[in-house]
Amino acid sequence: MNSIDIFLSHSSADEKVAKALIDLLRDAFHIDSSKIRCTSLPGYKLKTGAHTETELRREVQQARVFIGLLSEISLDSAYVLFELGARWGSMQDYGMHSGIAGLRNKIFPVLAAGATGSILRDPLKQYNALDCEKAGDLHQLINDIGNEINQQPSNAAAYQDKIETVIRVSKQLKAKRTKDAKSGTAKDAAPSGGDKKPAATKRSPTPKTKRRSRPVAQPRTSGVSAILHHPDPQRPDLVPHSPAPGCEVEPVRPQRRAGQSRRLVSADTLFWCVDPVLFYYTSHFASEA
């Protein structure tokens, strides 16, 4: 059964930092990829068909070095918490009788993506955590891992560029998350009371419809309709009578002059519109009198 020297517990959201850290460890100790477990990176995953929970529990407990890559996102990951809890449960004291106190199956907490020690909760906050954005902390991590696996690291100059890569990638991830958080806050923020008014939505102008003028009804000038519409007081011999069947009598609408109110209609006009026959007789007898 293959034993693991270094187990890197992390969230897939921190994959870029995890890869940069793995590259640093391989350059510092020249460790074969089969001795490193990093489940999100190709070449460091579990074998095909392996039972994930059983295999991870075994490797977490038996790995010589367990690194917890901690960020605000990884501490919300169920698998990261499972791996940290399994490693913490396997820790035991040794060397008490020889006077050399220590712990087996230790946890190496490493902060990433701008995380600080304030995000750690019990029991993790009881352990000293290193910051992968500080070159001094990364050098200390290399030396502590070398002591744990009984192997001397390479010359620091040989992996100095890898340390700078870890720092740069972690800072870039931090900047990206800060930018995303600000943009999300700006979208969700409501305007403060009375300080800013929401921008009014512009409405497209409603096209104006041109009003059509109503055609003026023209009077008919033939037959009985002409007599009823135009009574002639000079010809009293003409007696108006009812229109023949089928002959429609259309009232003449007086055309309104410009500026004239619609209410300026004479009483004679109204009387004639109501009963033209009675209007004719009334006007005829009034002229004779």
C-alpha positions as CSV (number, residue, x, y, z in Angstrom):
1,M,0.0,0.0,0.0
2,N,1.4,3.4,-1.1
3,S,2.2,5.7,1.8
4,I,1.9,9.5,1.5
5,D,4.6,11.9,2.7
6,I,2.7,15.1,2.2
7,F,-1.1,15.6,2.3
8,L,-2.4,19.0,1.3
9,S,-5.9,19.7,2.5
10,H,-7.5,22.5,0.5
11,S,-10.6,23.8,-1.3
12,S,-10.9,23.6,-5.0
13,A,-11.4,27.3,-5.0
14,D,-7.8,27.7,-3.8
15,E,-6.4,25.3,-6.5
16,K,-4.0,27.8,-7.9
17,V,-2.3,28.5,-4.6
18,A,-2.2,24.7,-3.9
19,K,-0.4,24.1,-7.2
20,A,2.1,26.8,-6.5
21,L,2.8,25.3,-3.0
22,I,3.2,21.8,-4.4
23,D,5.7,23.0,-7.0
24,L,7.6,24.7,-4.1
25,L,7.7,21.5,-2.0
26,R,8.8,19.4,-5.0
27,D,11.7,21.8,-5.8
28,A,12.8,22.0,-2.2
29,F,12.7,18.2,-1.4
30,H,12.6,16.5,-4.8
31,I,9.7,14.4,-3.7
32,D,8.0,12.0,-6.2
33,S,4.5,13.0,-7.2
34,S,3.2,9.6,-5.9
35,K,4.2,10.7,-2.3
36,I,2.0,13.8,-2.4
37,R,-1.8,13.9,-2.2
38,C,-3.6,17.0,-3.5
39,T,-7.0,15.9,-4.7
40,S,-7.8,18.8,-7.1
41,L,-4.6,18.6,-9.1
42,P,-3.9,16.2,-11.9
43,G,-1.2,13.7,-11.0
44,Y,-1.9,14.0,-7.3
45,K,-5.5,12.6,-7.2
46,L,-6.8,9.3,-5.8
47,K,-6.5,6.2,-7.9
48,T,-9.5,5.3,-10.1
49,G,-12.1,3.3,-8.2
50,A,-10.7,4.2,-4.8
51,H,-13.3,4.7,-2.0
52,T,-12.9,8.4,-1.4
53,E,-13.9,8.6,2.3
54,T,-12.0,5.5,3.3
55,E,-8.9,6.3,1.4
56,L,-8.8,9.9,2.5
57,R,-9.2,9.0,6.1
58,R,-6.3,6.5,5.9
59,E,-4.0,8.9,4.1
60,V,-4.9,11.8,6.4
61,Q,-4.0,9.8,9.5
62,Q,-0.8,8.2,8.0
63,A,0.7,11.1,6.1
64,R,4.0,12.3,7.6
65,V,3.1,15.9,6.9
66,F,-0.4,17.3,6.8
67,I,-0.8,20.8,5.5
68,G,-4.1,22.6,5.9
69,L,-4.3,25.4,3.3
70,L,-6.8,27.7,5.1
71,S,-8.8,30.5,3.6
72,E,-12.3,32.0,4.2
73,I,-13.6,29.7,1.5
74,S,-11.8,26.5,2.5
75,L,-13.1,26.7,6.1
76,D,-16.6,26.4,4.7
77,S,-15.7,23.2,2.8
78,A,-17.2,20.0,4.3
79,Y,-14.2,17.9,3.0
80,V,-11.6,20.3,4.4
81,L,-13.3,20.2,7.8
82,F,-13.6,16.4,7.6
83,E,-9.8,16.1,6.8
84,L,-8.8,18.6,9.5
85,G,-11.0,16.8,12.1
86,A,-9.6,13.4,11.1
87,R,-6.0,14.6,11.4
88,W,-6.7,16.3,14.7
89,G,-8.3,13.2,16.1
90,S,-5.2,11.1,15.2
91,M,-2.8,13.4,16.9
92,Q,-1.1,11.8,20.0
93,D,1.7,12.7,22.4
94,Y,5.0,10.9,22.3
95,G,8.4,11.0,24.0
96,M,6.9,11.9,27.4
97,H,9.1,9.4,29.2
98,S,12.3,10.5,27.4
99,G,11.7,14.1,28.4
100,I,11.1,15.2,24.8
101,A,7.5,16.3,24.5
102,G,6.0,16.4,21.0
103,L,3.1,15.4,18.9
104,R,2.7,12.9,16.1
105,N,0.5,13.6,13.1
106,K,0.8,17.3,13.5
107,I,-1.1,19.9,11.5
108,F,0.7,22.5,9.5
109,P,-1.8,25.3,9.1
110,V,-1.0,27.8,6.3
111,L,-3.1,30.9,5.6
112,A,-3.8,31.8,2.0
113,A,-5.7,34.4,-0.1
114,G,-5.4,37.2,2.4
115,A,-6.8,35.1,5.3
116,T,-5.7,36.0,8.9
117,G,-5.6,34.1,12.1
118,S,-8.8,35.7,13.2
119,I,-10.8,33.3,10.9
120,L,-9.5,30.3,12.8
121,R,-11.8,28.6,15.4
122,D,-11.1,26.1,18.1
123,P,-9.2,23.9,18.0
124,L,-7.3,25.3,15.0
125,K,-6.6,28.7,16.6
126,Q,-4.5,27.0,19.3
127,Y,-1.9,26.2,16.7
128,N,0.6,28.6,15.1
129,A,-0.4,29.3,11.5
130,L,2.0,30.5,8.8
131,D,1.2,33.0,6.0
132,C,1.9,32.0,2.5
133,E,2.1,35.6,1.4
134,K,5.3,36.1,3.5
135,A,8.6,34.8,2.3
136,G,9.9,34.3,5.8
137,D,6.9,32.1,6.7
138,L,7.4,30.0,3.6
139,H,11.1,29.4,4.4
140,Q,10.1,28.4,7.9
141,L,7.5,26.0,6.4
142,I,10.2,24.3,4.3
143,N,12.5,23.9,7.3
144,D,9.8,22.5,9.5
145,I,8.7,20.0,6.9
146,G,12.4,18.9,6.4
147,N,12.6,18.2,10.1
148,E,9.4,16.2,10.1
149,I,10.4,13.9,7.2
150,N,14.1,13.9,8.2
151,Q,15.3,15.4,4.9
152,Q,17.4,18.4,4.2
153,P,15.9,20.8,1.8
154,S,17.8,22.1,-1.3
155,N,19.6,25.4,-1.4
156,A,17.1,28.2,-0.8
157,A,18.3,30.0,-4.0
158,A,17.1,26.9,-6.0
159,Y,13.5,27.4,-5.1
160,Q,13.3,31.2,-4.4
161,D,11.4,31.8,-7.6
162,K,8.8,29.2,-6.4
163,I,8.4,31.1,-3.2
164,E,7.7,34.3,-5.1
165,T,5.2,32.5,-7.3
166,V,3.3,31.3,-4.2
167,I,3.2,34.8,-2.8
168,R,2.1,36.3,-6.1
169,V,-0.7,33.8,-6.8
170,S,-2.1,34.1,-3.3
171,K,-2.2,37.9,-3.5
172,Q,-3.9,37.8,-6.9
173,L,-6.5,35.5,-5.6
174,K,-7.1,37.8,-2.6
175,A,-7.4,40.8,-5.0
176,K,-9.9,39.0,-7.2
177,R,-12.1,38.0,-4.3
178,T,-12.0,41.5,-2.9
179,K,-13.0,43.0,-6.2
180,D,-15.8,40.4,-6.6
181,A,-17.1,41.2,-3.0
182,K,-17.1,45.0,-3.7
183,S,-19.0,44.6,-7.0
184,G,-21.5,42.3,-5.4
185,T,-22.0,44.7,-2.5
186,A,-22.5,47.6,-5.0
187,K,-25.2,45.7,-6.9
188,D,-27.1,44.7,-3.7
189,A,-26.8,48.0,-1.9
190,A,-30.0,50.1,-1.7
191,P,-29.8,53.9,-1.9
192,S,-29.5,55.6,1.5
193,G,-32.6,57.4,2.7
194,G,-33.0,60.7,0.8
195,D,-29.4,61.0,-0.2
196,K,-29.7,59.5,-3.7
197,K,-32.7,59.0,-5.7
198,P,-33.0,56.1,-8.1
199,A,-32.4,57.0,-11.7
200,A,-35.7,57.6,-13.5
201,T,-36.2,55.2,-16.3
202,K,-36.5,56.9,-19.7
203,R,-39.7,56.2,-21.5
204,S,-39.9,56.3,-25.2
205,P,-42.0,59.2,-26.4
206,T,-45.6,58.2,-27.4
207,P,-46.2,59.0,-31.1
208,K,-48.9,61.7,-31.5
209,T,-51.8,60.7,-33.7
210,K,-53.0,63.3,-36.1
211,R,-56.7,64.1,-35.5
212,R,-58.8,63.9,-38.6
213,S,-61.3,66.7,-39.2
214,R,-64.9,65.6,-39.5
215,P,-66.4,66.2,-42.9
216,V,-69.2,68.8,-42.9
217,A,-72.5,67.5,-44.1
218,Q,-73.6,69.3,-47.2
219,P,-77.4,69.9,-47.7
220,R,-79.3,68.4,-50.5
221,T,-80.7,70.9,-52.9
222,S,-83.3,68.9,-54.8
223,G,-87.0,68.1,-54.1
224,V,-88.8,68.6,-50.8
225,S,-85.5,68.5,-48.9
226,A,-84.4,71.7,-50.5
227,I,-87.6,73.5,-49.4
228,L,-87.4,72.2,-45.9
229,H,-83.8,73.2,-45.5
230,H,-84.1,76.6,-47.2
231,P,-87.5,78.1,-46.5
232,D,-88.1,81.1,-48.7
233,P,-90.2,83.8,-47.0
234,Q,-90.6,85.6,-50.4
235,R,-92.6,82.6,-51.8
236,P,-95.5,82.0,-49.4
237,D,-97.3,79.9,-51.9
238,L,-94.8,77.1,-51.4
239,V,-96.1,75.0,-48.6
240,P,-93.6,72.7,-47.1
241,H,-94.7,69.2,-46.5
242,S,-93.2,66.0,-45.1
243,P,-90.5,64.4,-47.2
244,A,-91.4,61.5,-49.4
245,P,-90.5,58.0,-48.2
246,G,-86.8,57.3,-48.7
247,C,-85.9,60.9,-48.8
248,E,-83.7,61.7,-45.9
249,V,-83.5,65.1,-44.4
250,E,-80.0,65.9,-43.3
251,P,-79.6,68.9,-40.9
252,V,-77.0,71.4,-42.0
253,R,-74.3,72.0,-39.4
254,P,-73.3,75.7,-39.4
255,Q,-69.6,76.1,-40.0
256,R,-67.8,77.7,-37.2
257,R,-65.5,80.6,-37.9
258,A,-62.0,80.7,-36.6
259,G,-62.0,81.8,-33.0
260,Q,-65.7,81.4,-32.6
261,S,-67.0,79.4,-29.6
262,R,-69.0,76.3,-30.2
263,R,-71.7,77.6,-27.9
264,L,-72.6,80.7,-30.1
265,V,-75.7,79.1,-31.7
266,S,-78.8,81.2,-32.3
267,A,-82.2,80.2,-31.0
268,D,-83.6,80.3,-34.6
269,T,-81.0,77.7,-35.6
270,L,-81.9,75.4,-32.8
271,F,-85.6,75.8,-33.4
272,W,-85.2,75.1,-37.1
273,C,-83.1,72.0,-36.3
274,V,-85.8,70.6,-34.0
275,D,-88.8,71.2,-36.3
276,P,-88.2,72.8,-39.7
277,V,-91.9,72.7,-40.7
278,L,-93.0,74.5,-37.6
279,F,-90.2,77.0,-38.1
280,Y,-91.4,77.8,-41.6
281,Y,-95.0,78.5,-40.5
282,T,-93.8,80.6,-37.5
283,S,-91.6,82.7,-39.6
284,H,-94.2,83.1,-42.3
285,F,-97.0,84.3,-40.0
286,A,-94.6,86.5,-38.2
287,S,-93.7,88.3,-41.5
288,E,-97.3,88.8,-42.4
289,A,-98.1,90.3,-39.0
